[in-house]
Amino acid sequence: MDGLPEPFRTHARAVIIQVVDWPPGDVLADLGINDPLDLTGLYDGIPLTQKSVADPAPYPDTVWLYRAPILDELRDRPGVTLAQLVTHVVVHEFAHHFGWSDEDIATIDRWWE
């Protein structure tokens, strides 16, 4: 998070980052994902573009990183370091926190080419 430019860094500090081995089955089901290796990270919260001070926040915004899928993807990406891959996943999930959709992210994210 410290590598993010201001003002993003300030807003990112309010987000919790959790690292677990696998995505939970209910999360996979909600997203329609059959293979748990297909989900390396997830933003769980209300994007800043949709937040209101009048709305209660029952849970803190969280970025989930899934260790096993990340390590599996790393094996498929020769020349990419673990730090680069984790940074990519974290930035992608924080983009959701800032209100970007997957389609928005794909317009500037050349990672998958």
C-alpha positions in Angstrom: 0.0 0.0 0.0 2.9 2.4 0.7 3.7 2.2 -3.1 0.4 3.7 -4.1 0.3 7.3 -5.0 -1.5 9.9 -2.9 -4.5 10.3 -2.5 -5.0 6.5 -3.1 -2.6 5.6 -0.3 -4.7 7.4 2.4 -7.9 5.6 1.3 -6.1 2.3 1.0 -5.0 2.4 4.6 -8.5 1.9 5.8 -8.7 -1.5 4.1 -7.7 -4.7 5.8 -5.6 -7.2 3.9 -6.2 -10.9 4.8 -4.1 -13.8 3.4 -5.6 -17.2 3.6 -4.8 -20.5 1.8 -8.0 -20.9 -0.3 -11.1 -19.0 -1.2 -14.1 -20.2 0.8 -16.6 -22.4 -1.0 -19.5 -19.9 -0.4 -17.5 -17.2 -2.1 -16.7 -19.4 -5.1 -20.4 -20.3 -5.3 -21.5 -16.7 -5.1 -19.1 -15.7 -7.9 -20.0 -18.8 -10.0 -16.4 -20.0 -9.9 -15.9 -23.8 -10.1 -12.1 -24.0 -9.8 -10.7 -22.4 -6.6 -7.4 -21.9 -8.4 -9.2 -19.3 -10.6 -9.5 -16.8 -7.7 -6.3 -15.2 -6.5 -7.9 -12.2 -4.7 -11.1 -10.5 -3.8 -12.2 -7.1 -2.7 -15.0 -7.4 -0.1 -16.6 -4.1 0.7 -18.4 -1.1 -0.6 -16.4 0.8 -3.3 -15.6 4.4 -2.4 -17.7 5.6 -5.3 -20.8 4.1 -3.6 -20.1 4.9 0.1 -22.1 7.4 2.0 -21.4 8.7 5.5 -25.1 8.1 6.2 -24.7 4.3 5.5 -23.6 2.1 8.3 -20.5 0.0 7.7 -21.1 -3.3 9.4 -17.8 -4.8 8.3 -14.5 -3.2 7.3 -13.5 -3.2 3.6 -11.1 -6.2 3.1 -8.8 -7.4 0.3 -8.5 -11.1 0.4 -5.4 -12.8 -1.0 -5.6 -16.5 -1.7 -2.2 -18.1 -1.3 -2.6 -21.4 -3.1 -4.1 -19.9 -6.3 -1.4 -17.2 -6.3 1.3 -19.8 -6.0 -0.3 -21.9 -8.7 -0.5 -18.9 -11.1 3.1 -18.0 -10.3 4.2 -21.4 -11.6 2.4 -20.6 -14.9 4.2 -17.3 -15.3 7.9 -17.7 -15.9 9.9 -14.6 -15.3 7.3 -13.1 -12.9 8.4 -12.9 -9.3 6.1 -13.5 -6.3 6.3 -9.9 -5.4 5.2 -8.8 -8.9 2.3 -11.2 -8.9 1.1 -10.2 -5.4 1.4 -6.5 -6.3 -0.6 -7.1 -9.4 -3.4 -8.9 -7.4 -3.4 -6.3 -4.6 -3.6 -3.3 -7.1 -6.4 -5.1 -9.0 -8.4 -5.6 -5.8 -7.7 -2.0 -4.6 -9.0 -0.8 -8.0 -12.3 -2.3 -7.0 -12.2 -0.5 -3.7 -11.8 2.8 -5.7 -14.8 1.9 -7.8 -13.3 0.3 -10.9 -15.1 -2.6 -12.5 -13.2 -5.6 -14.0 -14.0 -4.1 -17.4 -12.5 -0.7 -16.4 -9.4 -2.4 -15.1 -9.0 -4.5 -18.3 -8.8 -1.3 -20.3 -5.5 -0.3 -18.7 -4.2 -3.6 -17.3 -1.8 -5.3 -19.8 -0.9 -8.1 -17.4 -2.9 -10.7 -19.2 -1.5 -10.0 -22.7 
